[in-house]
Amino acid sequence: MNPKSRLHVPSPPARPGQAPDFSYVQLSPAGELARPEPNARLLELGALATGLVRVLDDQHRAVGSWDPHLDAHELQLGLRYMLLTRLFDDRMQKIQRQGRMSFYMKSTGEEAVSVAAAMALEPADMLFPAYRNQGLQFVRGQPLVALMCQLLSNTGDMCKGRQLPVMYHSAKARLFSISGNLATQFPQAVGWAMAAAIKGEDHIAATWTGEGSTAEADFHYALLFASVYRAPVILNVVNNQWAISTFQGFAGGEQSSFAARGPGYGIPGLRVDGNDFLAVYSATQWAAARARTGTGATLIELVTYRASAHSTSDDPARYRPKDDYERWPLGDPLERLKQHLILKGDWSEERHRALSQELDEMISQAWKEAVTFGTLTEGPRLNADQMFEDVFKEMPVHLREQQEQLHIEQRTPWRK
């Protein structure tokens, strides 16, 4: 009698009320994986897609050949950016809960993913963020007031009220507009990188998406084009284990690592400890060197954990244990870098408290300025005429007619 086939439905290892279980996360000892030359052949890089690139060990020491050997100033700067990201997130979430902002998304637990990568890249490199990459904004020098105005959709909003909160952009800082449609930034980044190569530029592109978005067709289009044309691009998959309320197994994480999808397309895959600032920095540096020398793209899987809710519209207590982040085996990226600096004698708890106080005050002052441009309930208001701008080079007839109608209605308010 022939056995019947059975449908496999992925299941998270723990649900609300159960003990967190991270036994499925495959770890490698810090320093175990060797760092090859950036121009190494794909056949020599297989272990990097299934192991885990780590630099900081459990005693917060930097070990192994992936250590980027950053000086104290660079490490302190990285800590500052990560702490700013966390404090900014905390303050904006509180403000949203007070009803003074419509929506917000925190990046708690994922700060190293953005900050370390941005610091490892060149200022002229083009970044294509997802909606949980606040750290990229801070490293690239985006003013706090400008970010807050975008969150408020007020008269200082860079998006002129046309985007959801957290969808920042800056042409000057080389930060592409964030899209709420998942994975669109992957083919966009590859296309930009291909154009840069055609023009003979030295700049590369880097982009980020969540592991759940690897199930989107855009992800696969991007990998194919990046492979065929050896586009100078870094493709980052932030595996924070959850796509809203869906466990990473539904995107194929049970079968193999997300980094392992790279070699299938002819692209190196690096599986990296996303909570290790030094590992993320070094892996990005390696991939950037590979891209700049014409060797091609790299797919990086950053293994991390979303400590907070997906957004202010989400309640993670409905689908996972409440204390899960406390059991995450790769720890807290901010705490790990802080302890590494203390171990080296380049930081202290006192200096950390002073920095926290300084950044808190900076955020408070920025908020006081941001609300002068308007809030959800108080003016000034955006000029409605702006909805007709930045769409067509020359405004078509039907939009001119709509704009004229708007002006008539503004002069003669509707009356019942």
C-alpha positions as CSV (number, residue, x, y, z in Angstrom):
1,M,0.0,0.0,0.0
2,N,1.5,3.3,-1.1
3,P,1.8,6.0,1.6
4,K,-0.4,9.1,1.1
5,S,1.2,12.5,0.7
6,R,0.6,15.0,3.5
7,L,0.5,18.7,3.4
8,H,3.0,20.3,5.8
9,V,1.9,23.5,7.5
10,P,4.7,25.4,9.3
11,S,4.1,26.1,13.0
12,P,5.9,28.6,15.3
13,P,7.8,26.9,18.1
14,A,5.8,28.6,20.9
15,R,2.4,30.3,21.2
16,P,1.1,32.7,23.9
17,G,1.2,31.1,27.3
18,Q,4.0,28.7,26.3
19,A,7.7,29.0,27.1
20,P,9.8,30.7,24.3
21,D,11.7,28.1,22.3
22,F,14.5,29.2,20.0
23,S,16.1,25.8,19.6
24,Y,15.4,26.0,15.8
25,V,18.0,28.9,15.5
26,Q,21.2,27.4,14.2
27,L,24.2,29.1,15.9
28,S,27.9,29.1,15.2
29,P,30.6,29.9,17.8
30,A,31.9,33.5,17.5
31,G,34.9,33.6,15.3
32,E,34.4,30.1,13.9
33,L,33.8,31.1,10.3
34,A,36.8,32.4,8.3
35,R,36.6,35.6,6.4
36,P,37.5,34.9,2.7
37,E,38.7,37.5,0.3
38,P,35.9,39.6,-1.2
39,N,36.6,38.4,-4.7
40,A,36.5,34.7,-3.7
41,R,34.7,32.3,-6.0
42,L,31.2,31.3,-5.2
43,L,32.2,27.7,-4.7
44,E,34.5,28.8,-1.8
45,L,31.7,30.6,0.1
46,G,29.1,27.9,0.7
47,A,29.6,27.7,4.5
48,L,28.9,31.4,4.9
49,A,25.2,30.8,3.8
50,T,24.5,28.2,6.4
51,G,26.8,29.1,9.4
52,L,26.6,32.3,11.3
53,V,29.1,35.1,11.0
54,R,29.8,36.3,14.6
55,V,32.5,38.5,16.1
56,L,31.4,39.2,19.7
57,D,31.5,36.1,21.9
58,D,29.5,35.6,25.1
59,Q,32.1,37.5,27.1
60,H,31.7,40.5,24.7
61,R,35.2,40.0,23.2
62,A,35.9,40.5,19.5
63,V,37.3,37.2,18.1
64,G,38.0,35.8,14.7
65,S,38.9,37.0,11.2
66,W,35.7,38.9,10.7
67,D,36.6,41.5,13.4
68,P,36.7,44.8,11.5
69,H,39.1,46.3,14.1
70,L,37.2,49.6,14.6
71,D,38.7,52.2,16.9
72,A,37.0,53.4,20.1
73,H,35.6,56.5,18.4
74,E,33.8,54.5,15.7
75,L,32.4,52.0,18.2
76,Q,31.2,54.9,20.5
77,L,29.6,56.5,17.5
78,G,27.8,53.3,16.6
79,L,26.6,53.0,20.2
80,R,25.3,56.6,20.0
81,Y,23.4,56.0,16.8
82,M,21.8,52.8,18.1
83,L,20.8,54.4,21.4
84,L,19.4,57.4,19.6
85,T,17.3,55.0,17.5
86,R,15.9,53.2,20.5
87,L,15.1,56.4,22.5
88,F,13.5,58.0,19.4
89,D,11.4,54.9,18.8
90,D,10.3,54.8,22.5
91,R,9.3,58.5,22.5
92,M,7.4,58.3,19.2
93,Q,5.5,55.2,20.3
94,K,4.5,57.0,23.5
95,I,3.4,60.0,21.5
96,Q,1.3,57.8,19.2
97,R,-0.3,56.1,22.2
98,Q,-1.3,59.6,23.4
99,G,-3.3,60.1,20.2
100,R,-0.9,62.8,18.9
101,M,0.3,60.7,16.0
102,S,-1.6,58.3,13.8
103,F,0.9,55.4,13.4
104,Y,4.4,54.2,14.2
105,M,6.8,51.2,13.8
106,K,9.6,50.5,16.2
107,S,12.9,48.8,15.4
108,T,13.8,47.7,18.9
109,G,16.2,44.9,18.9
110,E,17.2,45.5,15.2
111,E,19.3,48.7,15.6
112,A,22.6,47.1,14.6
113,V,21.1,45.9,11.3
114,S,20.8,49.5,10.1
115,V,23.4,51.5,12.0
116,A,26.4,49.2,11.5
117,A,25.6,48.7,7.8
118,A,25.2,52.5,7.1
119,M,28.5,53.2,8.9
120,A,30.3,50.6,6.8
121,L,29.1,52.1,3.5
122,E,30.2,55.3,1.7
123,P,28.1,58.5,2.0
124,A,27.4,58.5,-1.8
125,D,26.1,54.9,-1.9
126,M,22.4,54.7,-2.5
127,L,20.2,53.2,0.2
128,F,16.8,51.6,-0.4
129,P,15.4,51.1,3.1
130,A,12.4,49.2,4.4
131,Y,10.1,50.6,7.0
132,R,12.1,49.5,10.0
133,N,15.5,51.0,9.1
134,Q,15.4,54.2,11.3
135,G,19.1,53.8,12.0
136,L,19.9,54.5,8.3
137,Q,18.2,57.9,8.7
138,F,20.3,58.8,11.8
139,V,23.7,57.7,10.4
140,R,23.0,59.7,7.2
141,G,22.3,62.8,9.2
142,Q,18.6,63.2,8.8
143,P,17.4,65.9,11.2
144,L,15.1,64.7,14.0
145,V,12.7,67.5,13.3
146,A,12.4,66.5,9.7
147,L,11.6,62.9,10.7
148,M,9.0,64.0,13.2
149,C,7.3,66.3,10.8
150,Q,6.9,63.4,8.4
151,L,5.4,61.3,11.2
152,L,2.9,64.2,11.8
153,S,2.2,64.8,8.1
154,N,2.4,68.6,8.9
155,T,3.6,71.6,7.0
156,G,7.2,70.5,7.4
157,D,6.5,67.0,6.1
158,M,9.1,66.0,3.4
159,C,6.4,63.9,1.8
160,K,3.8,66.7,1.8
161,G,1.3,64.5,3.6
162,R,1.3,61.9,0.9
163,Q,2.9,59.0,2.8
164,L,2.2,56.9,5.8
165,P,4.3,57.8,8.9
166,V,7.8,56.3,8.9
167,M,8.0,56.4,5.1
168,Y,10.9,58.9,5.0
169,H,13.2,59.9,2.1
170,S,16.0,62.2,1.3
171,A,17.6,62.8,-2.1
172,K,20.5,64.7,-0.5
173,A,21.2,61.9,2.0
174,R,20.9,59.2,-0.8
175,L,17.9,57.6,0.9
176,F,15.3,56.3,-1.5
177,S,11.6,56.7,-0.6
178,I,10.3,53.9,1.5
179,S,7.4,51.9,0.1
180,G,4.6,50.3,2.2
181,N,4.4,47.6,-0.6
182,L,6.8,45.0,0.5
183,A,9.9,44.0,-1.5
184,T,9.5,46.7,-4.2
185,Q,12.8,48.2,-3.1
186,F,14.8,45.1,-4.0
187,P,14.4,45.4,-7.8
188,Q,14.6,49.2,-7.5
189,A,18.0,48.9,-5.8
190,V,19.2,46.4,-8.4
191,G,18.1,48.6,-11.2
192,W,19.8,51.7,-9.7
193,A,23.0,49.6,-9.2
194,M,22.9,48.4,-12.9
195,A,22.5,52.1,-14.0
196,A,25.5,53.1,-11.8
197,A,27.6,50.4,-13.4
198,I,26.5,51.4,-16.9
199,K,27.5,55.0,-16.2
200,G,30.9,53.9,-14.7
201,E,30.2,55.2,-11.2
202,D,32.0,53.9,-8.2
203,H,28.9,54.0,-6.0
204,I,26.9,50.9,-5.0
205,A,23.3,50.3,-3.8
206,A,22.1,48.6,-0.7
207,T,18.6,47.5,0.3
208,W,16.7,45.8,3.1
209,T,13.6,43.8,3.4
210,G,12.1,41.4,5.9
211,E,12.3,37.6,5.7
212,G,8.5,37.4,5.0
213,S,9.0,39.5,1.9
214,T,11.3,36.9,0.3
215,A,8.1,35.2,-0.6
216,E,7.3,38.1,-2.9
217,A,8.1,37.8,-6.6
218,D,10.0,41.1,-6.5
219,F,12.6,39.4,-4.3
220,H,13.3,36.7,-6.9
221,Y,13.3,39.1,-9.9
222,A,15.9,41.2,-8.0
223,L,18.2,38.2,-7.4
224,L,18.0,37.0,-11.0
225,F,18.9,40.4,-12.4
226,A,21.6,41.0,-9.8
227,S,23.2,37.7,-10.7
228,V,23.0,37.9,-14.5
229,Y,24.4,41.5,-14.7
230,R,26.6,41.3,-11.6
231,A,25.0,44.4,-10.3
232,P,27.0,46.3,-7.6
233,V,24.3,45.9,-4.9
234,I,24.0,44.5,-1.4
235,L,20.7,42.7,-0.7
236,N,19.8,42.5,3.0
237,V,17.2,40.2,4.4
238,V,16.4,41.1,7.9
239,N,15.2,37.8,9.5
240,N,13.5,39.1,12.6
241,Q,11.5,35.8,12.8
242,W,8.1,37.4,12.3
243,A,6.3,38.9,9.3
244,I,3.6,40.8,11.2
245,S,1.9,37.7,12.9
246,T,3.3,35.1,10.6
247,F,6.3,33.0,11.7
248,Q,9.4,32.9,9.4
249,G,8.7,29.3,8.5
250,F,5.9,30.4,6.2
251,A,8.4,32.1,4.0
252,G,10.5,29.0,3.8
253,G,12.8,29.4,6.8
254,E,12.3,25.8,8.0
255,Q,13.9,24.3,4.9
256,S,17.2,26.3,4.8
257,S,18.5,29.7,5.6
258,F,17.4,32.7,3.7
259,A,21.1,33.4,2.8
260,A,21.2,30.0,1.1
261,R,18.9,31.4,-1.6
262,G,21.8,33.4,-2.9
263,P,24.0,30.6,-4.2
264,G,20.9,29.2,-6.0
265,Y,21.0,32.4,-8.2
266,G,24.8,32.5,-8.4
267,I,25.2,35.1,-5.6
268,P,27.1,34.6,-2.4
269,G,25.0,34.3,0.7
270,L,26.1,35.5,4.2
271,R,24.2,34.5,7.3
272,V,25.1,37.1,9.9
273,D,24.4,37.7,13.6
274,G,22.2,40.7,13.2
275,N,22.6,41.7,16.9
276,D,26.4,41.8,16.6
277,F,27.3,45.4,15.6
278,L,30.9,44.2,14.6
279,A,29.6,41.3,12.5
280,V,27.1,43.4,10.6
281,Y,29.7,46.1,9.9
282,S,32.3,43.6,8.7
283,A,29.8,41.6,6.5
284,T,28.6,44.8,4.9
285,Q,32.2,46.0,4.4
286,W,33.0,42.7,2.7
287,A,30.0,42.8,0.4
288,A,30.7,46.4,-0.5
289,A,34.2,45.5,-1.5
290,R,32.9,42.7,-3.6
291,A,30.4,45.0,-5.4
292,R,32.9,47.8,-6.0
293,T,35.4,45.5,-7.7
294,G,32.9,44.3,-10.2
295,T,32.6,40.8,-8.6
296,G,28.8,41.3,-8.1
297,A,26.0,41.3,-5.6
298,T,25.8,39.7,-2.2
299,L,22.7,38.4,-0.3
300,I,23.0,39.0,3.5
301,E,20.7,37.4,6.0
302,L,20.7,39.3,9.3
303,V,19.5,37.0,12.0
304,T,17.8,39.1,14.6
305,Y,14.5,39.4,16.5
306,R,11.7,41.9,16.5
307,A,11.4,42.8,20.2
308,S,8.3,45.0,19.8
309,A,5.1,44.8,17.9
310,H,5.1,44.9,14.2
311,S,3.5,48.4,14.4
312,T,1.2,50.3,16.7
313,S,-1.6,48.5,15.0
314,D,-0.3,45.1,16.2
315,D,-0.5,43.1,19.5
316,P,2.2,40.4,19.5
317,A,0.8,38.9,22.7
318,R,-1.8,37.4,20.5
319,Y,0.6,35.2,18.6
320,R,3.8,34.7,20.6
321,P,5.0,34.5,24.3
322,K,5.2,37.8,26.1
323,D,8.8,37.3,27.4
324,D,10.2,35.9,24.2
325,Y,12.7,38.6,23.5
326,E,14.3,38.1,26.9
327,R,15.2,34.5,25.8
328,W,16.4,35.4,22.3
329,P,19.8,33.7,22.2
330,L,21.7,36.5,20.4
331,G,20.9,39.1,23.0
332,D,20.4,42.8,22.7
333,P,22.6,44.6,20.1
334,L,22.9,47.8,22.1
335,E,23.8,46.0,25.3
336,R,26.3,43.8,23.6
337,L,28.2,46.8,22.0
338,K,28.0,48.7,25.3
339,Q,29.6,45.8,27.2
340,H,32.3,45.3,24.5
341,L,33.3,49.0,24.9
342,I,33.3,48.7,28.7
343,L,35.4,45.6,28.5
344,K,38.0,47.5,26.4
345,G,38.0,50.4,28.9
346,D,36.4,52.8,26.4
347,W,33.0,53.2,28.0
348,S,31.3,53.1,31.4
349,E,27.8,52.9,32.9
350,E,28.1,56.5,34.0
351,R,28.9,57.7,30.4
352,H,26.1,55.6,29.1
353,R,23.6,57.3,31.5
354,A,24.9,60.7,30.5
355,L,24.5,59.9,26.8
356,S,21.0,58.7,27.4
357,Q,20.1,61.9,29.1
358,E,21.7,64.0,26.4
359,L,19.9,62.2,23.6
360,D,16.6,62.3,25.5
361,E,16.9,66.1,25.8
362,M,17.8,66.4,22.1
363,I,14.6,64.4,21.2
364,S,12.5,66.5,23.5
365,Q,13.7,69.8,22.0
366,A,13.2,68.4,18.4
367,W,9.6,67.5,19.2
368,K,8.9,71.0,20.6
369,E,10.1,72.4,17.3
370,A,8.3,69.8,15.1
371,V,4.8,70.5,16.6
372,T,5.2,74.2,15.6
373,F,4.7,73.0,12.0
374,G,1.3,71.5,12.9
375,T,-0.1,68.4,14.6
376,L,-3.1,66.0,14.0
377,T,-5.4,68.4,15.8
378,E,-3.8,71.8,15.5
379,G,-2.6,74.0,12.6
380,P,-0.9,75.2,10.5
381,R,-2.3,72.9,7.8
382,L,-0.7,71.7,4.6
383,N,-1.7,73.7,1.5
384,A,-4.2,71.6,-0.4
385,D,-2.7,72.8,-3.7
386,Q,0.3,70.6,-3.0
387,M,-1.7,67.5,-3.9
388,F,-1.5,68.5,-7.5
389,E,2.3,69.1,-7.5
390,D,5.2,66.7,-8.2
391,V,3.0,64.3,-10.3
392,F,3.3,65.5,-13.9
393,K,5.9,67.7,-15.5
394,E,3.0,69.7,-17.0
395,M,-0.3,69.6,-15.2
396,P,-2.9,68.0,-17.5
397,V,-6.3,69.5,-18.1
398,H,-8.3,67.3,-15.8
399,L,-6.1,68.2,-12.8
400,R,-6.2,71.9,-13.6
401,E,-10.0,71.6,-13.6
402,Q,-9.9,69.8,-10.2
403,Q,-7.6,72.4,-8.8
404,E,-9.9,75.2,-9.9
405,Q,-12.9,73.4,-8.4
406,L,-11.0,73.1,-5.1
407,H,-10.4,76.9,-5.1
408,I,-14.1,77.5,-5.7
409,E,-15.0,75.3,-2.8
410,Q,-12.4,76.9,-0.5
411,R,-13.9,80.3,-1.2
412,T,-17.5,79.1,-0.8
413,P,-17.6,76.4,2.0
414,W,-20.3,73.8,1.7
415,R,-23.4,74.5,3.6
416,K,-26.2,72.1,4.5
